[in-house]
Amino acid sequence: MKITKKLKYATFEYDEETKHFTIEAEDANGDSTEKQFFKIRLGKVYSFAFMRFVVRMAQRNWLRKTPHEKKSLDKADDLMLELDIEDPNQLTMFD
């Protein structure tokens, strides 16, 4: 059984009988005079390694934290420094 996914500039195919993963693509530079095609055929081990790589890249981009504001605790610490308040987590009380 062959599983095929066709996109605008590339085709992905997996053949279960031979355990090969094939990528066929054309150069999408927009230059209509010369079109370049390439075909990559990966065996079972390399196709598995390629899929692990793709999943890792997807997870890396998906789980990447976006820069955000300071946490409320950080804001409280800044406020305490501005007002010159002692640390509320101290163990001993001074008179």
Buried (B, 14 or more C-beta within 10 A) or exposed (E): EEEEEEEEEEBBBBBEEEEBBBBBBEEEEEEEEEEEEEEEBBEEEEBEEBEEEEEEEEEEEEEEEEEEEEEEEEEEEEEEEEEEEEEEEEEEEEE
